[in-house]
Amino acid sequence: MKLKTGFTALVVAGLLAGCAVPASKPSVGTQTCKVENQMQQTTLYYGLTRQGGKLITAQEWQQYVDNDVTPRFRDGLTAFDAQGQWLGSNGKVSKEPSKALMLIHSVDAQTDAKIDTLREIYKARFAQESVMRVDQPVCVQF
Protein backbone atom coordinates (compact mmCIF):
# COMPACT_ATOMS: atom_id res chain seq x y z
CA MET A 1 0.00 0.00 0.00
CA LYS A 2 2.84 2.41 0.82
CA LEU A 3 4.42 1.67 -2.55
CA LYS A 4 1.16 2.44 -4.32
CA THR A 5 0.70 5.73 -2.37
CA GLY A 6 4.31 6.73 -3.04
CA PHE A 7 3.93 5.87 -6.72
CA THR A 8 0.68 7.88 -6.95
CA ALA A 9 2.35 10.87 -5.31
CA LEU A 10 5.26 10.58 -7.75
CA VAL A 11 2.89 10.43 -10.75
CA VAL A 12 0.87 13.44 -9.49
CA ALA A 13 4.07 15.41 -8.88
CA GLY A 14 5.26 14.58 -12.38
CA LEU A 15 1.97 15.66 -13.91
CA LEU A 16 1.98 18.91 -11.97
CA ALA A 17 5.54 19.60 -13.06
CA GLY A 18 4.36 19.26 -16.65
CA CYS A 19 1.79 22.02 -16.00
CA ALA A 20 4.42 24.57 -15.06
CA VAL A 21 4.68 27.35 -17.61
CA PRO A 22 8.25 28.36 -18.29
CA ALA A 23 9.02 32.07 -18.16
CA SER A 24 9.05 33.42 -21.66
CA LYS A 25 12.16 35.24 -22.77
CA PRO A 26 11.99 37.98 -25.37
CA SER A 27 13.51 37.07 -28.70
CA VAL A 28 16.71 38.77 -29.76
CA GLY A 29 14.87 41.37 -31.89
CA THR A 30 12.14 42.22 -29.34
CA GLN A 31 12.30 45.64 -27.68
CA THR A 32 10.54 46.64 -24.53
CA CYS A 33 8.43 49.77 -24.47
CA LYS A 34 10.11 52.73 -22.79
CA VAL A 35 8.10 54.26 -19.95
CA GLU A 36 7.66 57.53 -21.84
CA ASN A 37 6.09 55.59 -24.76
CA GLN A 38 3.54 53.65 -22.69
CA MET A 39 -0.01 54.81 -23.27
CA GLN A 40 -3.56 53.47 -23.44
CA GLN A 41 -5.63 52.85 -26.56
CA THR A 42 -9.37 53.11 -26.12
CA THR A 43 -11.66 52.22 -28.98
CA LEU A 44 -15.33 53.10 -28.71
CA TYR A 45 -17.88 51.41 -30.98
CA TYR A 46 -21.02 53.36 -31.87
CA GLY A 47 -24.14 52.06 -33.56
CA LEU A 48 -25.62 54.41 -36.15
CA THR A 49 -29.23 53.23 -35.99
CA ARG A 50 -31.70 54.65 -33.49
CA GLN A 51 -34.41 52.52 -31.96
CA GLY A 52 -37.14 52.33 -34.58
CA GLY A 53 -34.64 52.13 -37.43
CA LYS A 54 -33.87 55.79 -38.16
CA LEU A 55 -30.19 56.30 -39.08
CA ILE A 56 -27.91 58.77 -37.34
CA THR A 57 -26.76 61.03 -40.16
CA ALA A 58 -23.18 61.81 -41.13
CA GLN A 59 -23.85 65.41 -40.06
CA GLU A 60 -25.11 64.32 -36.61
CA TRP A 61 -22.04 62.09 -36.17
CA GLN A 62 -19.69 64.92 -37.17
CA GLN A 63 -21.41 67.33 -34.79
CA TYR A 64 -20.87 64.81 -31.98
CA VAL A 65 -17.18 64.51 -32.88
CA ASP A 66 -16.71 68.28 -33.25
CA ASN A 67 -18.72 69.40 -30.22
CA ASP A 68 -18.24 66.57 -27.73
CA VAL A 69 -15.17 64.48 -28.61
CA THR A 70 -12.67 67.02 -29.92
CA PRO A 71 -12.90 69.43 -26.94
CA ARG A 72 -12.10 66.50 -24.62
CA PHE A 73 -9.36 64.99 -26.83
CA ARG A 74 -7.68 67.90 -28.59
CA ASP A 75 -4.43 65.95 -29.15
CA GLY A 76 -6.13 63.83 -31.78
CA LEU A 77 -8.31 60.86 -32.54
CA THR A 78 -9.13 58.47 -35.33
CA ALA A 79 -12.66 57.62 -36.47
CA PHE A 80 -13.49 54.95 -39.01
CA ASP A 81 -16.51 53.27 -40.53
CA ALA A 82 -17.51 49.80 -39.40
CA GLN A 83 -20.33 47.32 -39.80
CA GLY A 84 -21.60 46.13 -36.42
CA GLN A 85 -23.55 43.13 -35.25
CA TRP A 86 -24.73 42.56 -31.70
CA LEU A 87 -27.37 40.82 -29.61
CA GLY A 88 -29.93 43.34 -28.38
CA SER A 89 -31.70 43.22 -25.03
CA ASN A 90 -34.75 41.93 -26.94
CA GLY A 91 -32.80 38.75 -27.81
CA LYS A 92 -32.53 39.55 -31.52
CA VAL A 93 -29.33 39.95 -33.52
CA SER A 94 -29.06 43.45 -34.92
CA LYS A 95 -26.82 44.52 -37.80
CA GLU A 96 -26.13 48.16 -38.44
CA PRO A 97 -23.65 50.61 -39.84
CA SER A 98 -21.30 51.75 -37.10
CA LYS A 99 -18.42 54.03 -36.26
CA ALA A 100 -15.30 53.24 -34.29
CA LEU A 101 -13.44 55.99 -32.48
CA MET A 102 -9.85 55.31 -31.42
CA LEU A 103 -8.21 57.44 -28.73
CA ILE A 104 -4.58 57.19 -27.60
CA HIS A 105 -4.14 58.68 -24.14
CA SER A 106 -2.46 58.54 -20.78
CA VAL A 107 -3.99 56.42 -18.06
CA ASP A 108 -5.58 58.60 -15.39
CA ALA A 109 -8.95 59.12 -13.70
CA GLN A 110 -9.67 62.40 -15.53
CA THR A 111 -9.27 60.81 -18.96
CA ASP A 112 -11.31 57.80 -17.91
CA ALA A 113 -14.13 60.13 -16.83
CA LYS A 114 -13.99 62.00 -20.17
CA ILE A 115 -14.37 58.74 -22.08
CA ASP A 116 -17.31 57.60 -19.98
CA THR A 117 -18.94 61.02 -20.41
CA LEU A 118 -18.66 60.66 -24.19
CA ARG A 119 -20.38 57.29 -24.01
CA GLU A 120 -23.22 58.67 -21.87
CA ILE A 121 -23.73 61.71 -24.13
CA TYR A 122 -24.01 59.51 -27.22
CA LYS A 123 -26.38 57.01 -25.60
CA ALA A 124 -28.68 59.78 -24.36
CA ARG A 125 -28.63 61.88 -27.54
CA PHE A 126 -29.20 59.01 -29.96
CA ALA A 127 -31.25 56.58 -27.81
CA GLN A 128 -28.58 53.85 -27.80
CA GLU A 129 -28.48 50.91 -25.40
CA SER A 130 -24.70 50.99 -25.24
CA VAL A 131 -21.41 52.24 -26.60
CA MET A 132 -18.83 49.47 -26.37
CA ARG A 133 -15.45 50.41 -24.89
CA VAL A 134 -12.26 48.42 -25.42
CA ASP A 135 -9.04 49.41 -23.63
CA GLN A 136 -5.54 48.07 -24.15
CA PRO A 137 -2.02 49.21 -23.32
CA VAL A 138 0.05 50.35 -26.30
CA CYS A 139 3.57 51.45 -27.03
CA VAL A 140 3.51 54.74 -28.92
CA GLN A 141 6.22 56.63 -30.74
CA PHE A 142 5.81 59.88 -32.65
Secondary structure by P-SEA (a helix, b strand, c coil): caaaaaaaaaaaaaaaaaacccbbbbcccccccccccbbbbbbbbbbccccccccccaaaaaaaaaccccccccccbbbbbbbbbbbccccbbbbbbbbbbbbbbcccaaaaaaaaaaaaaaaaaccccbbbbbbbbbbbcc
